[in-house]
Amino acid sequence: MSAYGSFPGSRPRRLRTTPAMRRMVAENRLHPSDLILPAFVREGISEPLAISAMPGVVQHTRDTLRKAAVEAVEAGVAGIMLFGVPADENKDALGTAGTEPDGILQVAIRDVKAEVGDDLVIMSDLCLDEYTDHGHCGVLDEHGRVDNDATLERYAEMAQVQADAGVHVVGPSGMMDGQVGVIRDALDETGHEDVSILAYTAKYSSAFYGPFREAVASSLQGDRKTYQQDPANARESLRELALDLEEGADMVMVKPAGPYLDILYRVAQAVDVPVAAYQISGEFAMIEAAAEKGWIERDRAILETLLGIKRAGADTILTYWATEVAGWLREAR
């Protein structure tokens, strides 16, 4: 015994002594059903195309997308978020390929629905940026600025065709004012009351989207700072949150995840609806690049970042590692 009696009387290290002890007292746990797989499907290709900045991620063909959906189900992943990549010649100023019933995203929704039915929550990106020749998330006015209200009309059309294709959840990601309300009305008026809306509530204008531009073959000219949130702002996200909930959002999202854990925490503390966070392409690419260099332990770093997102308040996490990580978690049970 030391000169100080039983000092220290409180020894937190007692609860860290063995792996079994640490598992027993863990405050947060990842589960396969926490994870959503973002997936890209490209029109007119016969083989999947690798995305150079995102090792292991591809632009799928229709066939390989179906296989990826089956693998996600088998791993226990909760959902799949689909992004369509049209052929360049099918892009135009209005993004009409995004609202054609036989557009690549609508075809992909039908393919996945036919393959896995309701075993996977099928989600769709509801935005024009993949389909416009200027790469912006909306319709441009005569001055080259995104016209908010004209864009909402296009989003209403997108919601209807995606719902007609069989999607379970639409994810409006364009950050237009009023988008959730317009989409909710469009869905309800066309008999799609059961289709949910995952609102991209706090979507920041981030440098970490870089690899995603390649993934969707973006035609972006300029930037999106006039409609995506300023990284300097936090209170603004709570204003966006209040508006999305008032307009009928069923779930809300923070994007990116890692650089905005403070925003994620604020949002999670403020709501009683499910909260999602999107671990985006740049976050993925940094870990893969550092691991390839041997600078970090890849698998541990992946799990640590996902646990950090979960700890900050996310109920579900969109991550390109969803199927892989779900497999790890199932094996560890």
Steps between C-alpha positions, in 0.01 A plus 500: 500500500629846415551785742172637370288206613286362219577795267389511228162381620344520155673294234329523159766267360327210673239514222765478227687190614392244239330497160195338658481772764534774241224345290271473801527866598516649150268801479457488124493208261489475124252260344461407134151654504656838584661510156382620159698436182526782244527353149549645152351353184611626160300495182633312198797311643560125476762473776525685832734800489743557785499841669866593529472709817281242678676163502255213485204720400366483145243638265279194473336345202138402552609139555775576751269737687255216551782282632613777737146529632486126570837513676377789715193302602709195584731715715207649689534855366186705555475693174650605170511859372500504121662763279442494127773596254354573155696499177650842426288542189186466710580795725332833436427829672184370669631157597217330316662155532428527871124505446463258212331176610774307319784717628792309647407562864140392454616188315745426782230536763285248314795263461584504870135474598457196276815340642457551875145630545449642847802324653702819450379856547537644150589868507554741212692822462246764404706770334571632152878536515579164338269578209575865414764601251608780735521269802293711738227361721228703336372698206698812411344839435604747230786620722642153555375475859308203636130587493364360825130487415541374143720227643230398747269423209760265358550335840127432523520319166805303613325390817207365302705297251727360770198399707335347194817293453457354847738692725440485876675826591590811301800708603470860379860623508487828308452733800223699333277699735165323537607178331367262766152654500470498122619142477265386776205658321603346168526154653171524685311636201610204286411228749849452643421584862717211621820625334723659764717809472855501631575871507855614434448752778854621561698455180815707501699639210800277562840435349450133585258440210786486251504127420120499472528728199681220318254241629202675340694635198408852610481782247512766771603849396574728795396401852190446715564755770178690435285206607709261708580613854805704596746289706534796740139473615343279765179673613385509139476121499241511778294745296514262205405218735189680627387574145549142379305357792220753452481403132466129578846341504490145637875483558778758494864492396827676564754495216800470514521301823856511636576873472154587637460279806408807704210568264398135512494512879287816503254355253473169684434676829227714344278244324283195555535367145779272372829678426736395221852611420686456172867403517585647164746421225783718628482344844515157337787597270718642778489181703558278199794714383663517843453126549650428159806698609520296818445808716191369682332167570220493245240285670543659842481848350179415314332366812622790713356760265168317479482469878572871529207576270278264698614651830416850377139394450450333161241225487604403149822562308545516126845362427671343201633234737148393604501146363861432598456629855167319542685179416759570767231568758314179422819296526580658837166404654 
